[in-house]
Amino acid sequence: MTATEKKWIAISGASGFVGQALCHALLQKGYGVYALGRDKTKLSKCFPGEVYPDLQPHDYSELASLRPHAIVNLAGENIAQRRWSLAQKQRLLDSRVQTTRQLVSAARRDWPTLSCFISASAIGVYGDRGESLLDENSAAGNGFSAELCRHWEACVDNLPCRTVIARLGVVLDRDRKQGALAKMRPAFALGLGTRFGSGQQWQAYIHRRDVVEALCFFIDREECRGVYNLVSPEPVRNQEFSQQLARALHRPLFLQMPQAVAALLFGEMQELFFSSQRVVPAALASSGYPFQFSSMEAILRDCVERP
C-alpha cells in the first residue's frame, strides 16, 4: 500500500486490550490509524508520534474532521471490572451505547465515503443455553449480559455502509497485565485455580491474535457483512479449560467454587462464570478465515507454555 493509497481506519477503544493489538497490526499492514478515545493524552502515551507516525490520536469531539475508510468500534468498560450494582450496570451500558451512537451519527452525517462499520459485541448475547449449539442464527437469551449486548447491537441498525457485528468470546493472550488470562493466571500458578460449580458449563474462547486478524479480514473483504461469532472452532467445558490451564502451568487443580459462594462474592456478575454458551464460529468458518489457533490446546500452548 503506497502513501497515496493509504487507507485510514478509525479505532474506538484503541487503548484497550484488543484495541492496542489491532492498531499495531493495522500499522504493520500499511494502514493509517485514527486512535479514538476519551483521553487523548492517554492515547498519545500508548502510541507516541515519533514511534507511530501513521497513528493519530483523537477524542470524540473531533469525529467530524476525520475521513476514515472503515471504523472498528471496540469501546466499552470491562464487564468484569466490578460487581454489577445498578450504577455499574448503567456505566457498562453507557460506555457502549453512547460511544456507538456517536460513531453512528458521524458515519451518517460526516463520513459519506465510509466503506465499513465493524462494531464489537459479545457472545453474552446468547445467555445461559445449556447444551444447545449456538451459531449466529441463534436467538438472543436472557440475563444482563444478553440485554447489554442487544442494546449495543441495536445502535448499528440501518447504516448506509457495510456493517459487521463481531460477537467476541473470552479473549486470551500472553499479556501479563491485561485480559482474562492475566487475571486467572496468578491463582492457577499458585495451585489455587478453580472450576466453577460442576464445571460442565460450556465456554467459548479465542486467541487475541485471531480476533485482530479476523477484524482485519472484515475490513479487507467486501463480502463480509452481518453477525460473526469471534470464538475458536472448539468450545470447551469449564472443567476442561481449568484442567488444561493448570496442566500448562504444571499445577494441580482440585478446588471448586460452588455457585452459592460465587453469588456472595460476585453478585449477579456470577452469570459470567456459570452461564453455558456452546458457541461456534459458523459464519467466520464459512467466510474462509484461516484460524491460527483452532483449539484450546493450541491457544494455551502459545499463551502459557511458550517461553
C-alpha positions in Angstrom: 0.0 0.0 0.0 1.7 3.2 -1.2 1.4 6.6 0.7 -1.1 7.9 -1.8 -3.2 4.7 -1.4 -3.1 4.6 2.3 -6.4 3.9 3.9 -7.2 5.2 7.4 -9.1 3.1 9.9 -10.8 4.7 12.9 -10.5 2.6 16.1 -12.6 3.4 19.2 -11.3 1.8 22.4 -7.8 2.0 20.8 -6.1 1.9 24.2 -7.8 -1.3 25.3 -6.7 -4.9 25.3 -7.9 -5.7 21.8 -7.6 -2.1 20.5 -3.9 -1.7 21.1 -3.1 -5.0 19.3 -5.4 -4.1 16.4 -3.7 -0.7 16.0 -0.3 -2.3 15.8 -1.5 -4.9 13.3 -3.1 -2.3 11.0 0.0 -0.1 11.1 2.2 -3.2 10.2 -0.2 -3.8 7.2 0.3 -0.3 5.9 -2.9 1.4 7.1 -3.1 4.7 8.9 -4.9 4.7 12.2 -7.2 7.2 13.9 -7.0 6.1 17.5 -10.1 7.3 19.2 -10.6 7.6 23.0 -12.0 10.0 25.6 -8.4 10.8 26.9 -6.2 11.9 24.0 -3.2 12.3 26.4 -3.5 8.6 27.3 -3.7 7.6 23.7 -0.6 9.7 22.9 1.3 7.9 25.6 0.2 4.5 24.2 1.2 5.5 20.7 3.9 8.2 20.8 4.1 10.1 17.5 7.8 9.6 17.0 7.3 5.9 17.1 3.9 5.7 15.3 3.8 8.5 12.7 0.9 6.8 10.9 -1.3 6.8 14.0 -3.2 10.0 15.1 -4.9 10.2 18.5 -8.3 11.9 18.5 -11.0 12.4 21.0 -14.7 12.0 20.1 -15.3 15.7 19.7 -13.1 15.6 16.6 -15.0 13.0 14.6 -16.4 15.4 12.0 -12.8 16.2 10.8 -11.9 12.5 10.1 -12.4 10.7 6.8 -11.9 7.0 7.6 -12.2 4.1 5.2 -13.6 2.0 8.0 -14.4 2.2 11.7 -13.8 -0.6 14.2 -15.8 0.1 17.4 -14.3 -1.6 20.4 -15.2 0.9 23.1 -16.8 -0.3 26.3 -15.9 -0.6 30.0 -14.7 -4.1 31.1 -17.8 -6.0 32.1 -15.9 -8.0 34.8 -14.2 -5.0 36.4 -16.5 -4.7 39.4 -19.8 -6.0 40.8 -22.9 -5.1 38.9 -24.6 -2.5 41.1 -27.4 -0.5 39.4 -24.9 2.3 38.9 -22.3 -0.1 37.4 -24.8 -1.6 35.0 -25.6 1.9 33.8 -21.9 2.7 33.3 -21.5 -0.5 31.3 -24.4 0.3 29.1 -23.4 4.0 28.6 -19.8 3.2 27.8 -21.0 1.0 24.9 -24.2 2.6 23.7 -23.3 6.3 23.9 -20.0 5.9 22.1 -21.5 3.7 19.4 -24.3 6.3 18.8 -21.7 9.0 18.5 -19.8 6.9 15.8 -23.0 6.0 14.0 -24.0 9.7 13.9 -20.6 10.6 12.5 -20.9 7.8 9.9 -24.3 9.1 8.7 -23.5 12.8 8.9 -19.8 13.3 8.2 -18.4 10.2 6.6 -20.0 9.7 3.2 -17.1 7.6 1.9 -17.1 5.2 4.9 -16.8 1.6 3.5 -17.4 -0.5 6.6 -18.6 -0.2 10.2 -17.4 -3.0 12.4 -18.9 -3.0 15.9 -17.9 -5.3 18.8 -20.4 -7.2 20.8 -20.1 -10.4 22.9 -21.4 -14.0 23.0 -23.1 -13.0 26.2 -26.0 -12.1 23.9 -26.9 -15.8 23.9 -27.4 -16.0 27.7 -27.3 -19.3 29.5 -28.2 -22.0 27.0 -27.1 -25.3 28.5 -26.1 -27.9 25.8 -27.5 -26.1 22.8 -25.1 -25.5 20.0 -25.2 -21.8 19.2 -24.3 -20.1 15.9 -25.0 -16.6 14.5 -28.6 -17.5 13.8 -29.4 -18.5 17.4 -31.8 -16.2 19.2 -30.7 -13.9 22.0 -31.0 -15.1 25.5 -31.8 -13.7 28.9 -29.8 -12.0 31.7 -28.0 -8.7 32.0 -25.2 -9.7 29.6 -27.7 -10.5 26.9 -29.7 -7.3 27.5 -26.5 -5.3 27.3 -25.5 -6.8 24.0 -28.9 -6.4 22.5 -28.9 -2.6 23.2 -25.3 -2.4 21.9 -26.0 -4.2 18.6 -29.2 -2.2 18.0 -27.2 1.0 17.7 -25.8 0.0 14.3 -29.1 -0.9 12.6 -29.7 0.6 9.1 -26.3 2.2 8.4 -25.7 3.1 4.8 -22.4 1.2 4.6 -21.4 -2.4 5.0 -21.9 -3.4 8.7 -20.3 -6.2 10.7 -21.2 -7.2 14.3 -18.3 -9.1 15.9 -19.5 -11.1 18.9 -16.4 -11.8 20.9 -15.9 -14.8 23.2 -13.4 -14.7 26.1 -10.2 -13.3 24.6 -6.9 -14.9 25.7 -3.3 -13.8 25.2 0.2 -14.0 26.7 -0.2 -10.4 28.0 0.6 -10.5 31.8 -1.1 -7.1 32.5 -4.4 -7.1 30.5 -7.1 -9.6 29.6 -8.8 -12.6 31.2 -5.8 -14.8 31.3 -3.8 -12.2 33.2 -6.5 -12.2 35.9 -6.7 -16.0 36.1 -3.0 -16.9 35.8 -1.8 -15.9 39.3 -4.2 -18.1 41.2 -3.6 -21.1 38.8 0.2 -20.5 39.1 -0.1 -20.9 42.9 -2.1 -24.1 42.5 -5.3 -22.3 43.6 -7.1 -22.4 40.3 -10.8 -23.5 40.5 -13.6 -24.7 38.4 -17.0 -23.1 38.7 -19.7 -25.3 40.1 -19.9 -28.7 38.3 -17.6 -27.3 35.5 -19.9 -28.7 32.9 -20.9 -25.3 31.5 -19.7 -24.6 28.0 -17.4 -21.6 27.4 -16.0 -20.2 24.1 -12.5 -18.7 23.9 -10.4 -17.1 21.2 -6.8 -16.0 20.9 -6.3 -12.3 20.7 -4.3 -12.7 17.5 -7.3 -14.4 15.8 -9.6 -11.5 17.0 -7.2 -9.0 15.5 -6.7 -10.9 12.2 -10.4 -11.5 11.9 -11.2 -7.8 12.2 -8.6 -7.0 9.6 -10.2 -9.8 7.4 -13.5 -8.0 7.7 -12.0 -4.7 6.7 -10.5 -6.2 3.6 -13.4 -8.2 2.3 -16.5 -6.6 0.8 -18.4 -9.9 1.1 -18.2 -9.9 4.9 -21.3 -8.4 6.5 -23.7 -9.2 9.3 -23.1 -11.1 12.5 -19.9 -13.1 13.3 -19.1 -15.1 16.4 -15.4 -14.5 17.2 -14.6 -17.7 19.0 -12.3 -20.6 18.3 -14.0 -23.6 16.5 -13.8 -25.8 19.6 -15.8 -24.6 22.7 -14.8 -26.3 25.9 -16.4 -27.1 29.2 -15.2 -25.0 32.2 -13.8 -28.1 33.8 -11.7 -28.9 30.7 -10.4 -25.4 30.4 -9.4 -25.2 34.0 -7.6 -28.6 33.8 -5.8 -27.6 30.6 -4.7 -24.2 32.2 -3.5 -25.9 35.4 -1.6 -28.5 33.3 0.0 -25.9 31.2 1.3 -24.2 34.3 2.3 -27.6 35.9 0.0 -27.1 38.8 -2.8 -29.3 40.3 -6.5 -28.5 40.0 -8.5 -29.6 43.0 -10.6 -26.5 44.0 -14.3 -25.9 43.1 -16.3 -22.8 43.6 -20.0 -23.5 44.4 -22.4 -21.2 42.7 -23.8 -20.0 46.1 -20.3 -18.8 47.1 -19.8 -17.1 43.7 -23.1 -15.3 44.2 -21.9 -14.0 47.5 -18.5 -12.9 46.0 -19.7 -11.5 42.7 -23.4 -11.0 43.0 -25.3 -11.0 39.6 -21.9 -10.9 37.8 -21.5 -14.6 38.6 -23.5 -15.3 35.4 -20.3 -14.7 33.5 -18.8 -17.8 35.1 -21.8 -20.1 35.3 -23.6 -19.4 32.0 -23.2 -22.2 29.5 -22.5 -20.9 26.0 -21.6 -23.6 23.4 -20.9 -21.1 20.7 -19.3 -21.9 17.3 -18.0 -19.5 14.6 -20.1 -20.8 11.8 -20.1 -17.6 9.7 -16.4 -17.0 10.2 -15.6 -20.5 9.2 -17.8 -20.2 6.1 -16.1 -17.0 5.1 -12.8 -18.8 4.6 -11.0 -17.1 7.6 -7.9 -19.2 8.4 -7.8 -19.7 12.2 -4.3 -19.5 13.7 -5.4 -21.2 17.0 -8.3 -23.6 16.5 -8.3 -25.4 19.8 -7.8 -24.6 23.5 -4.7 -26.7 23.5 -3.2 -24.5 20.7 -4.3 -21.3 22.4 -2.7 -22.2 25.8 0.4 -23.6 24.2 1.1 -20.1 22.8 -0.2 -18.1 25.7 1.3 -20.1 28.6 3.8 -22.8 27.5 5.8 -20.8 25.0 8.9 -19.2 26.6 
